[in-house]
Amino acid sequence: MSGENPETPKKNGRADSEKTPKSKDRKMNILFVCSQNKRRSLTAEKILNGVNGHIVRSAGTENNSRVKVTPGLLGWADIIFCFEKKHLRRINEKYSDLISGKKIVTMNVPDDYEYMDEELQDIICSYFDNYCSEIEE
């Protein structure tokens, strides 16, 4: 990442300031969760990690996930974004004690996108901006 502005997410190798999320004040540890951590949540981590000082990680709920949801990741996260209700349900079934009291956002984004898909990036940034504007008010 040498020479890149961490506040400007990269899209297809270029900076896109229109997509830069607006959260500036509170630095958070943010976890994005999908099924396999290969497309949706990995895209979120790639475009948002480091934006405005936030640390973003991603994980999947299935056994064959690239990075699997762990108690450590759940404990680390200030906020958890789940792409579908089934992801929240799976986390709740295994780790309800660890996520009690945590802010969790279910985005209802189906697994219809490829990694770094332009529309997927727009959706992720929109959810991120909306949530961050709520906590800053």
C-alpha positions in Angstrom: 0.0 0.0 0.0 3.0 2.3 -0.3 2.0 5.8 -1.4 -1.8 5.2 -1.3 -4.1 7.5 0.6 -5.8 5.2 3.2 -8.9 7.4 3.1 -9.6 6.7 -0.5 -10.8 3.2 -1.3 -9.4 1.7 -4.5 -11.6 0.4 -7.3 -10.2 -1.6 -10.1 -6.8 0.0 -9.3 -7.9 3.6 -9.2 -8.9 6.0 -6.4 -12.6 6.8 -6.4 -13.3 9.8 -4.0 -17.0 9.6 -4.6 -17.2 6.2 -2.9 -15.1 7.3 0.1 -17.1 6.7 3.3 -17.7 9.8 5.4 -17.1 8.5 8.9 -14.3 10.6 10.5 -14.6 10.9 14.3 -14.9 7.5 16.0 -12.3 4.9 15.1 -13.8 1.4 15.1 -12.9 -2.2 14.7 -15.3 -3.5 12.1 -16.0 -7.1 11.1 -17.8 -8.0 7.9 -19.3 -11.5 7.7 -20.5 -13.5 4.8 -20.6 -17.2 4.0 -17.1 -18.0 2.6 -15.1 -14.8 3.0 -14.2 -14.9 -0.7 -16.3 -12.2 -2.3 -18.7 -9.9 -0.3 -16.9 -9.6 3.1 -13.5 -9.7 1.5 -14.5 -6.8 -0.8 -15.7 -4.8 2.2 -12.3 -5.4 4.0 -10.4 -4.4 0.9 -12.2 -1.1 0.2 -12.8 0.0 3.8 -9.7 -1.0 5.9 -7.9 2.1 7.0 -10.6 4.5 5.8 -10.7 7.3 8.4 -8.6 5.2 10.8 -11.1 2.3 11.0 -9.7 -1.2 11.1 -11.8 -3.6 9.0 -11.5 -7.4 8.9 -13.7 -10.0 7.3 -14.7 -13.6 7.9 -17.1 -16.3 6.8 -19.5 -18.6 8.6 -19.0 -21.8 6.6 -16.3 -24.4 7.4 -14.6 -23.8 4.0 -14.3 -20.1 4.5 -11.1 -18.4 3.5 -11.0 -16.9 7.1 -13.5 -18.4 9.5 -15.4 -16.4 12.2 -13.7 -17.0 15.5 -14.4 -15.9 19.1 -11.3 -13.7 18.8 -12.6 -11.8 15.8 -16.1 -11.4 17.4 -14.6 -10.1 20.6 -12.3 -7.7 18.8 -15.1 -6.1 16.7 -16.9 -3.0 17.8 -19.5 -3.5 15.1 -20.4 -6.5 13.0 -21.9 -6.2 9.5 -23.6 -9.4 8.4 -24.5 -9.7 4.7 -27.5 -12.0 5.3 -29.8 -13.0 8.2 -28.4 -16.5 8.0 -24.9 -15.2 8.9 -26.3 -13.5 12.1 -28.2 -16.7 12.9 -25.1 -18.8 12.6 -23.0 -16.5 14.8 -25.8 -16.3 17.3 -26.1 -20.1 17.5 -22.4 -20.6 18.3 -21.4 -17.4 20.0 -24.4 -15.7 21.5 -22.5 -14.8 24.7 -19.7 -13.1 22.7 -22.0 -10.9 20.6 -24.4 -9.9 23.4 -24.5 -6.1 23.5 -22.6 -5.7 20.3 -23.9 -3.5 17.5 -24.8 -5.8 14.6 -26.1 -4.6 11.2 -27.7 -7.1 8.8 -27.4 -5.8 5.3 -29.6 -8.3 3.4 -27.1 -8.5 0.4 -27.4 -11.8 -1.5 -24.4 -13.7 -2.8 -25.0 -12.4 -6.3 -21.7 -10.5 -6.7 -18.1 -11.2 -7.6 -15.2 -10.0 -5.6 -14.8 -6.2 -6.0 -17.9 -5.8 -8.1 -18.7 -2.1 -8.6 -22.3 -2.4 -7.5 -21.3 -4.4 -4.4 -18.8 -1.7 -3.4 -21.6 0.9 -3.7 -23.9 -1.1 -1.5 -21.2 -1.7 1.1 -20.2 2.0 1.2 -23.8 3.0 1.5 -24.4 0.8 4.5 -21.2 1.9 6.1 -21.9 5.6 5.6 -25.5 5.3 6.9 -24.4 3.5 10.0 -21.5 5.8 10.7 -23.6 8.9 10.3 -26.0 7.5 12.9 -23.3 7.0 15.5 -21.9 10.5 14.9 -25.1 12.3 15.6 
